[in-house]
Amino acid sequence: MKKILFILFLSIPFSPISALASSIDSMQISLLTCSPGSEIYSLFGHTAIRYEDKSRGIDVVFNYGMFSFRTSNFIWRFVKGETDYQLGATEYRNFISEYEYDGREVSQQTLNLSQEEKEKLFFLLQDNYRPENRIYRYNFFFDNCATRPRDKIEDCINGKIEYKETSEKTQSFRDIIHEYTSNHPWERFGIDLCLGSKADKPISYRQKMFAPDYLHKSFAAAIIKSSKGEKKALVVATKELLPKQIEQADDKPSFFLTPLQVSLLLFVLVVGITIYDLKRRKSSTPLDFILFLSAGIAGCIISFLACFSEHPTVSPNYLLFVFHPFHLLCLPFILKTVKMKYKSWYHLLNLVVLTLFILLWAVIPQRFDLAVLPLALSLLVRSGSNSILAYKKHK
């Protein structure tokens, strides 16, 4: 019965007349900030808005981070940057129990809003929750579960929120990504492969708020400047709803070897096999097949993201000098020239490109995961050895 009343409450338009029945003390709106989880979609934490009306027994959380993996073509749409999220509304007790079960911290910042501002914000959220309005095109950096609550709160303020820069440190989107993935090297490696040079440009203080923790810190130091010039703190009280876990097993790496360790082992293996090939003057075709096939598949993914995805920070991506579709498209030609020990312009060109990439590593306007270096060297060594073997045959 309570759930039915809850749904009916959200479906009834809110009005100043109905608000008169509530005292100012009975209505409270807060920003909830949740700590990161173990799944890749929860590594960066979460933000939601809590609305409480004690006189009506209403305690609801508005959450802009709702999505479903069962949505048709979800993976394909996600890669293209066409992921649709929606605003969800749930009872507070159900919301908090989920995070308590996962052992995640939840902090509450009670907003210092006037009665009129509270009513306006609730009306905006209620209107957003209508079926025709609740779905929106998600963007990880610019329109997500943290930026949406911030924007809605700003829209209801009778004046302007002034944010105070809490750090003078220059940061990029990639810097912040690395903060949250420091204990998840494989996830960080995958994200770094997909992000292009735009993710390395310095971002503004406001842009940092795409991350829930940064939004939390910004709200803690922010003030509201009214149209009359009066100032007051945006947050009137902060409370830890769920305590911080001292030790979190989820912070442990998901795999005992890091991408750098794996790539270094691969490089050592490639060098060892290549030395053996040069001694016997015969190339290992299976190794070339695996290396160039893998590099080609990775190149197809990176190329698709750079050329066709709507994600705003995936292009340009200078990793295409190392991993590109031509490795895959030219694979039959590569294997044929290796087997017949013909001179290969492909290997010569690849040798030059990879050499320049490695030499210019520090000045290319994009940060690369260090694991990319041994991978690039592995491809370089194979192109170099095949060129040497072809040269010796025709000498």
C-alpha positions in Angstrom: 0.0 0.0 0.0 2.8 2.4 0.8 4.5 1.8 -2.6 1.2 2.6 -4.3 0.9 5.9 -2.4 4.5 6.6 -3.2 3.9 6.2 -7.0 0.7 8.3 -6.8 2.6 11.0 -4.9 5.1 11.3 -7.7 2.4 11.4 -10.4 0.5 14.3 -8.8 1.7 17.7 -10.0 3.3 19.6 -7.1 2.0 23.1 -6.4 2.5 25.9 -3.9 -0.9 25.3 -2.5 -0.1 21.7 -1.6 3.2 22.9 -0.2 1.4 25.1 2.4 0.5 22.0 4.3 4.2 21.3 5.0 6.3 23.3 7.3 9.7 24.5 6.2 11.4 22.1 8.6 9.5 19.1 7.2 10.8 19.5 3.6 14.5 18.8 3.0 16.5 18.2 -0.2 20.0 16.7 -0.1 22.7 15.7 -2.5 23.8 12.1 -2.0 27.4 11.0 -3.0 28.2 7.3 -3.2 31.7 5.9 -3.2 33.0 3.8 -6.1 32.0 0.2 -6.6 33.8 -2.8 -8.1 32.0 -3.0 -11.5 33.4 -0.9 -14.3 30.2 1.2 -14.5 30.4 2.0 -10.8 34.2 2.7 -10.6 33.6 6.5 -10.5 30.9 6.6 -7.8 27.4 8.0 -8.1 25.3 11.0 -7.3 21.6 11.3 -6.5 19.1 13.8 -5.0 17.1 12.9 -1.9 13.8 14.5 -1.2 12.2 14.3 2.2 8.8 15.5 3.4 8.3 14.3 6.9 4.7 15.6 7.1 3.7 13.3 4.3 6.0 10.4 5.2 7.8 10.7 1.9 11.5 9.9 1.5 12.5 9.4 -2.2 15.7 9.4 -4.1 15.9 10.7 -7.6 18.7 8.9 -9.6 19.8 9.9 -13.1 22.0 6.8 -13.4 19.4 4.2 -14.4 20.1 2.0 -17.4 19.6 -1.6 -18.4 22.0 -4.1 -20.1 18.9 -5.8 -21.5 18.2 -2.8 -23.7 18.3 -3.9 -27.4 21.8 -3.4 -28.9 23.1 -2.0 -25.7 26.8 -2.7 -26.3 26.6 -1.5 -29.9 24.9 1.7 -28.9 27.4 2.2 -26.0 30.3 2.0 -28.4 28.7 4.5 -30.7 28.0 6.8 -27.9 24.3 6.5 -28.1 23.6 5.2 -24.7 20.3 6.3 -23.2 20.0 6.7 -19.4 16.9 7.7 -17.5 15.8 9.3 -14.3 14.6 6.8 -11.7 12.8 7.4 -8.4 12.9 5.0 -5.5 12.2 4.9 -1.8 15.3 6.0 0.2 15.3 2.8 2.3 15.6 0.7 -0.9 18.3 3.0 -2.2 20.5 3.0 0.9 20.1 -0.8 1.5 21.6 -1.5 -1.9 24.7 0.5 -1.1 24.9 -0.9 2.4 24.9 -4.4 0.9 27.7 -3.5 -1.4 29.7 -2.0 1.4 29.9 1.4 -0.2 30.0 4.8 1.5 27.2 7.3 1.1 27.5 10.9 2.2 24.6 13.4 2.4 24.9 17.2 1.9 21.7 19.0 3.0 21.1 21.9 0.7 20.5 25.4 2.1 17.5 26.2 0.0 14.5 28.4 0.6 11.0 26.9 0.7 10.4 28.3 -2.8 13.6 26.8 -4.2 12.8 23.4 -2.7 9.4 23.5 -4.3 10.8 24.5 -7.6 13.5 21.8 -7.5 11.0 19.1 -6.6 8.7 20.3 -9.4 11.6 20.0 -11.9 12.5 16.5 -10.7 8.8 15.5 -10.8 8.5 16.8 -14.4 11.7 15.1 -15.4 10.3 11.8 -14.0 7.4 11.8 -16.4 7.7 8.9 -18.9 8.1 11.3 -21.9 10.9 13.2 -20.1 12.9 10.7 -18.0 15.1 9.3 -20.8 18.2 11.3 -21.8 21.3 10.8 -24.0 24.1 9.9 -21.6 27.5 11.4 -22.0 30.2 10.3 -19.5 32.0 13.6 -19.2 29.4 16.2 -20.0 25.9 14.8 -19.2 25.8 12.1 -16.5 24.5 11.2 -13.1 26.5 13.9 -11.4 26.1 16.8 -13.9 22.3 16.4 -14.2 21.6 16.9 -10.4 24.0 19.8 -10.3 22.2 21.5 -13.3 18.8 20.9 -11.8 19.8 22.4 -8.5 21.3 25.4 -10.2 18.1 25.9 -12.2 16.0 26.2 -9.0 18.3 28.8 -7.3 17.0 32.4 -7.0 20.3 33.8 -7.8 23.6 32.0 -8.6 25.8 29.3 -7.2 29.4 30.5 -6.9 32.0 27.6 -6.8 35.3 28.1 -5.1 38.3 26.4 -6.7 39.5 23.9 -4.1 42.7 23.0 -6.0 44.9 24.9 -8.3 46.2 21.7 -9.8 45.7 21.6 -13.6 44.0 18.4 -14.6 42.5 16.6 -17.6 39.7 14.1 -18.0 42.3 11.4 -18.2 44.0 12.5 -14.9 40.7 12.1 -13.1 40.0 8.8 -14.8 43.4 7.5 -13.6 42.5 8.6 -10.0 39.5 6.2 -10.0 41.2 3.4 -11.8 44.5 3.3 -9.9 43.6 -0.1 -8.5 42.1 -1.4 -11.7 45.0 -1.5 -14.2 43.2 -3.5 -16.9 40.1 -1.2 -16.9 42.4 1.8 -17.0 44.4 0.3 -19.9 41.2 -0.3 -21.9 39.9 3.2 -21.2 43.3 4.7 -22.2 43.2 2.8 -25.5 39.8 4.3 -26.3 40.4 7.9 -25.2 42.0 10.3 -27.7 44.1 13.4 -27.3 41.2 15.6 -26.3 41.0 13.7 -23.0 44.4 15.2 -22.2 43.5 18.8 -22.5 43.3 20.9 -19.3 39.7 21.1 -18.1 37.8 23.8 -16.1 36.8 23.4 -12.5 33.2 23.0 -13.6 34.1 20.2 -16.0 35.8 18.3 -13.2 32.3 17.9 -11.6 31.5 15.0 -13.9 33.1 12.9 -11.1 30.7 12.6 -8.1 33.5 13.2 -5.5 34.6 16.4 -7.2 31.0 17.5 -7.3 30.7 16.7 -3.6 33.8 18.9 -2.8 32.6 21.7 -5.0 29.2 21.8 -3.2 31.0 21.8 0.2 32.8 25.0 -0.7 30.1 26.7 -2.8 27.9 29.7 -1.8 24.6 30.9 -3.1 24.6 34.6 -4.1 21.0 35.8 -4.3 19.7 38.4 -6.7 19.9 40.9 -3.8 23.6 40.2 -3.3 23.1 38.2 -0.1 25.4 35.2 0.3 25.0 31.9 2.1 26.6 28.5 2.1 25.1 26.0 -0.4 25.4 23.1 2.0 23.9 23.6 5.5 24.9 20.2 6.9 26.9 17.1 5.9 26.3 13.6 7.3 27.8 10.2 6.6 24.8 7.9 6.0 27.0 4.9 5.5 30.5 4.9 7.0 33.6 4.5 4.9 35.0 1.0 4.7 38.5 0.7 6.2 39.4 -2.1 3.9 37.6 -2.8 0.7 38.4 -6.1 -1.1 37.0 -4.5 -4.3 40.1 -2.3 -4.4 42.3 -5.3 -5.1 43.4 -5.8 -8.8 41.1 -8.1 -10.7 44.1 -9.9 -12.2 47.5 -10.6 -10.6 49.4 -9.4 -13.7 49.1 -5.8 -14.9 49.0 -4.8 -18.6 52.6 -3.6 -18.4 53.8 -6.9 -17.0 52.0 -8.9 -19.6 53.2 -6.6 -22.4 56.8 -6.9 -21.1 56.6 -10.7 -21.0 55.2 -10.6 -24.6 58.1 -8.4 -25.7 60.7 -10.7 -24.1 59.0 -13.7 -25.8 59.0 -11.9 -29.2 62.6 -10.9 -28.9 63.6 -14.4 -27.9 61.8 -16.0 -30.9 63.1 -13.3 -33.2 66.7 -14.0 -32.2 66.1 -17.7 -32.9 64.5 -16.8 -36.3 67.5 -14.7 -37.3 69.9 -17.5 -36.4 68.0 -20.1 -38.5 67.1 -17.5 -41.2 63.4 -18.4 -41.0 60.5 -16.4 -39.7 57.9 -17.6 -37.3 54.7 -17.2 -39.2 52.3 -18.1 -36.3 53.8 -15.3 -34.2 53.4 -12.7 -36.9 49.8 -13.9 -37.5 48.9 -13.5 -33.8 50.6 -10.2 -33.3 49.4 -8.4 -36.5 45.9 -9.9 -36.2 45.6 -8.6 -32.6 47.0 -5.2 -33.5 44.6 -5.0 -36.5 41.5 -5.9 -34.4 42.5 -3.3 -31.8 43.0 -0.8 -34.6 39.5 -1.5 -36.0 38.0 -0.7 -32.6 40.0 2.5 -32.1 39.3 3.6 -35.7 35.6 3.0 -35.3 35.5 5.1 -32.1 37.6 7.9 -33.6 35.5 8.1 -36.8 32.0 7.1 -36.0 31.4 7.3 -32.2 29.6 10.3 -30.7 31.8 10.2 -27.6 33.5 13.6 -27.6 37.0 12.6 -26.4 37.9 9.6 -28.5 39.2 11.5 -31.6 41.9 12.1 -32.7 43.7 9.1 -31.2 47.4 8.8 -32.0 47.4 5.2 -31.1 46.3 4.6 -34.6 50.0 4.8 -35.6 50.5 1.6 -33.7 47.2 -0.2 -33.9 45.3 0.3 -37.2 43.0 -1.7 -39.5 45.7 -2.1 -42.2 47.4 -4.7 -40.0 44.2 -6.8 -40.4 43.4 -5.9 -44.0 47.0 -6.6 -45.2 47.5 -9.7 -43.1 47.4 -12.2 -46.0 49.9 -10.1 -47.9 52.1 -9.8 -44.8 52.1 -13.5 -44.2 52.8 -14.3 -47.8 55.9 -12.0 -48.0 57.2 -13.4 -44.7 56.8 -17.0 -46.0 58.4 -16.3 -49.4 61.0 -13.9 -47.8 60.0 -11.2 -50.3 60.9 -7.6 -49.7 57.9 -6.1 -47.9 57.2 -2.4 -48.3 54.6 -2.9 -45.5 57.1 -4.0 -43.0 59.5 -1.2 -44.0 56.8 1.4 -43.7 55.6 -0.1 -40.4 59.2 0.0 -39.1 59.6 3.7 -39.9 56.2 4.7 -38.4 56.8 2.7 -35.2 60.3 4.1 -34.8 59.1 7.7 -35.1 56.2 6.9 -32.7 58.6 5.7 -30.1 61.1 8.5 -30.6 58.3 11.1 -30.4 56.5 9.4 -27.5 57.2 12.3 -25.1 56.1 15.1 -27.5 52.9 13.6 -28.9 49.9 15.5 -27.5 48.4 12.4 -25.9 49.2 10.3 -22.9 49.6 6.6 -23.5 49.6 3.7 -21.0 53.2 2.6 -20.6 52.1 -0.9 -21.6 51.7 0.3 -25.2 55.5 0.8 -25.5 56.5 -2.9 -25.3 53.6 -3.7 -27.6 54.8 -1.2 -30.2 58.4 -2.5 -29.8 57.1 -6.1 -30.4 55.6 -5.0 -33.7 58.7 -3.1 -34.6 61.0 -6.0 -33.8 58.9 -8.3 -36.1 58.8 -5.9 -38.9 62.5 -5.3 -38.6 63.4 -9.0 -38.4 61.3 -9.8 -41.5 62.9 -7.0 -43.4 66.4 -8.3 -42.4 65.6 -11.8 -43.5 64.2 -10.6 -46.9 67.4 -8.5 -47.4 69.7 -11.4 -46.6 67.9 -13.6 -49.1 68.2 -11.1 -52.0 71.7 -9.9 -51.0 
